[in-house]
Structures are given as structure tokens and as C-alpha cells.
Amino acid sequence: MDNCVGCCHQGGPPGPLKYWNCIWDEKELGIERDFEIRGMEKRRLLRLRPDYKDEGGWFPTSRVEYMTIVAREVLRDGNAEIVGGFIRDWIIRGEVDIENGTPKDIDVRLWQNFGMKAFEKRCLSWGLKRDYSHGLFGFKTPTGEYFFIDYVFTDKGGGTNLTIDLDVNSFAVSADKGLHKRAYHQRPICKTYGNMKRKVAYLIENNPPDGMCEYMKKRVEKMEKRGWRVLRAPSLQKNCGCKN
């Protein structure tokens, strides 16, 4: 892969890791032009690479910078991927919403061989402290700001039938693949990216089973409270109302 078209690391990625794509060709999904992630979004994405070289003398100071370091240490293990709101709100949008606590946490899918103790040790070496006060896998920064890791152990890859509630929750970042779609594969990356930037979320499941209605309505309410426009939200209310 000496000539990797669309890769973030032209000339070869440093160290043993593979190339990460920053340009996607999705003509098979009806997208005529290639899509490229660039600018500060690309910079925030590459900071997650375990082999990323920080500027000389750089050290995290803000809460979100420490979260980025912890996400990087998750990926350093090689048996995990970052998913959910941290990618959506911070990596793509660059949003720090103090009022709503965004980004709130780091959602992680761990494979069975993930080294939890070694991961925790690496995080503490950055000056973080473990915080058990909320009953979660939490950290506090040297300035006392809190965040936590919301993780689940699962089989690597999880198959092709992963379900998600909103299109803007379909991105993942792993050490071997970089930014990729973990679900909703028929949706072009550029369209999901566009929705993230515009704070518009497409509700995939607007007619859930009886037992999931309240959960889905709370998920939509949570997104709307944070300023997101959720497409098909009215139809969710209608469909769930018919089941009462």
C-alpha cells in the first residue's frame, strides 16, 4: 500500500498500524463524487491514532483533550472500537456543550482480549485519577472535571446486523479501520456526516416493538433537548400511540 489513494497517512502510517481512510468512494451507493474528511475534523480523528505524535511539549489541559487521550488509549490495545456520541459530537462536530454535558462520555465496544488493567494504567500515567463515585468507569482530570467510559464486551465485528436507533450513531473508529460504518451500511458516509454537521438525525426505527416504545421516545427526547432535529419523530409518537 505504498500508494494509498484517500489515506490520511500518505507515504505509510507510522508504526505497525494500517492506513486510515479520509476519502471514501461510494459510487455503489449512488454518490457521484468522492467524500473527504479534512481540516479540524481530520485532525481530531487522527489524534485518536495510537501512534499519533503529539506536538513537542503538548499535554492535555481541557476535559475533552483528556477524553481524546483516553479514547486513544482504548484503541492502543487493538481490541476495541469507539462508537456513539463522542465521534458524533466531538470528532465530527467539534462541539463542547457544557450545559448539556456534551460530549458526556466515551462509548466503547471491547473485544474479549481487551487488557483493562493495562488500559487503566496508561490513562493514570497522563495524570488522570479513577473516580468511583458514580458507580461507573469514571475518571477525573487534574482540574477535577469528570467523564466516564460506557463500555460493553462483545464479539469482534459483531456481525453485519448491528442495530442502531439514529443514523448519526452509526460511525465507529478502530485502530485497524479508522473511521468506518459499524451499522446502517446502506447509508453513504457523506450523508450521515452531513446530518451530523447540521444536527439532524434520521430515526431509523420509528415503529419499534411494544416494549421498546418508551425507550425510543426517551432517546428522541434526549436528542431534541440537545438541539437536534429528529426526522420521523412525529411518526414514532403516532405508531407508539396506536399500541397503547
N, C-alpha and C positions, 0 to 999 in steps of 0.2 A: 504494500500500500504506500509506495513512495510518492505517488501522485494521487492523493485522495481528494477528489473534487467535492467541495462542500464541507470539508472538515475544518474544525476550529484550530487545529494544530497543523498547519502546513509544514512539511519537512519532517514530520514524525512527532508523535507525542513524547514528552519527556518521560523516561522510565518505562516500565513494562505495560502500562495501560494502553488500551486501544484508542483509536481516534474517536472523537465525539463530533457528530454531525451538527452543523449550524445552517446548512442549506438542505432543503427537502424537495425532491421531485415527486409530486403526487398526481401525475397526469392520469394514472389509472383511476383516480377519484374525481376526474373532471376538472382539475386545476391546471390551467394552461402554463402559467409561469411558475418557476421555482420560488419557494419561500425561504427567506433568510432571516435569522435572528441576529441582531447586531447591536452596536452601541453599549449602553449600560446594562441591558438585559444579557447580552453575551458575556460581559464582564462578570456580572453576578453569577451567571451559570458556571463559568469557568472557575470561579472561586470555590466551587464545590468539588473540583477535581482533587483527589488525594495527593497528586503530585504538583499541585499549584504552588508556584514560588511567590510568596508574599514579598512586597517591596522591602528593601533593607530597613530594618528598624521598626517596621509596622507591627502593631499589636492591637487586638480588638479593644474598643472602648465602649461602644454602644451595645444595647441589648441585641439588636438584630445582627450585629457583627459577630457577637458570641454565638448566636444561633447558627450563623453560617459556618463557623468553625466546628460546632458540634455536628452539623449535618455532614461536613467534610469528614469528620472522624467516623461517622457512621459508615460512609462509603469506603473509607480506607480499608475496612475489614473485607470488602468484596462480597459479602453475603447479605446484602440488603439493598433496598431502594427507597428513596424519599418520594412521598406522594402528597396529594392534598393541597391544603391552603398555603403552606409555606412556598411551594412552587408558584401557585396561582397569584398570591398576594405580594410576595417579595421578589422572587426571581423574575417573573414576567412583569408585574405591575410596579415594583419598587415602592410599594405602599407601606407606610408606617402609620397606622391609625391608633393613636394612644387611647382615644375614647372607647373604641370597641375592642381594644387589645389585639389588633392585627399587626403582624402575624402572632397568633396566640401560642401556637405550639409547633412541633415538627412531627408530622405523621410519617411513620416508618413501617415498612414491611420487612421483616427479618426472616432469613432462611435459618434452618435448624443448626447450622455450623457457626452462627454468629458468635463472636467472642465478647460477651457482655462485660466481663471484668476488665479485659484489656481496653475496651472502648471507654469505660468509665475512667480508667487510669489516665488515658490520653486526654480526656476532657479536663480532668483535675489539673493536669500539667499546665493548662492555659490560665490557671488562676480561678477557675470555677469551683463552687462548692456544691455538694449534693444537698438537696432540700427535700425533706420527707414530710413536711408539714401538711401537704395536701393529699397525701396518700398516693402520689404519682411519682414517676421517674423524673423528678424535677432538679433544676439547677438554679443557683443564684450567681449573678455576676459579682465582681468585686465592688460594684456600686449598689448591690442589693436588689437588682431587678431580677424577676423570676420568669422562668419559662419551663416547659416540660416536654418530654418525649412521649408521644402516644404511639405505642408500638404493638404489633401483633406478629406472632410467629406463624409462618405459613410455608407451603412448599414453594420452591424456587420457580418463578414464572407464573404459577397459579393458573396455568392453562389459558385458554383463549376466551373463556366465558365469564370473566370478571364482571361484576355488575357495579354500576355507579349511579348516583342519583342525578347529577348535573354534568353537562358536557365539560364545564370548566374544572372539574375534578378528575379529568382523565389523564393528565400528564404525570409522568414519573421521571426520576433521574437515578441512574445506577452507574456504578463505576465502569461497567463494560459497555453500556449502551449510550450513556449520556442522557440527553432529553429524548423521551420517546412516549408513545401512547401505550398505556397499560390496559386500556379498555376503550370501548366505543371506536373500534379501529376503522370503521367506515367513514368516520368524520375526519376531513382533512385537518392537518395541524394548523394551517393558516386560518381556518375558520374558528377553531377553538381559541387560538391565540387572539384573534380579533374580538371575540366575545369577552375574553379576559380583560383586554385593554379598555373595552367600552363598559365594563361592569354589567354585562348582560349574560345571564346564564340560561341555557336551554334545559328545561326539565324533561329528562328522558322518560321517566316513569310517572305519567300523570294519571294512571289508573291502577294503583297498587292493590294488592290483596287486602282484605278487610283488616288484618292485623297490622298492616304497615301504614295505614292512613294517618294516624296521629303522628307517627314518626316523620313521615314525609312532610306533613303540614308544618311541623316544628322546624324541619330543615329549611323549608322555603321561608318561613318567618324569620329565621336567623339570618339568612342571606339578605332579605329585604331590609332588615334592621341595619345592616351594614352598608346599605346604599346600593344594593344590586337590584336590577330589574330581572325578574324571573319569568321567562316566557312559558306559557301554558299553565301558570299558577291558577288562574280562574277555573280552568278545566279540572284541575286537581280537586279544588273545593267542590265543584259540581259532581264529579264522579264519586268522591268520598261521601258526599251528602246523600247520594242515592243508596248508599249501603247502610245507612243508619236506620 
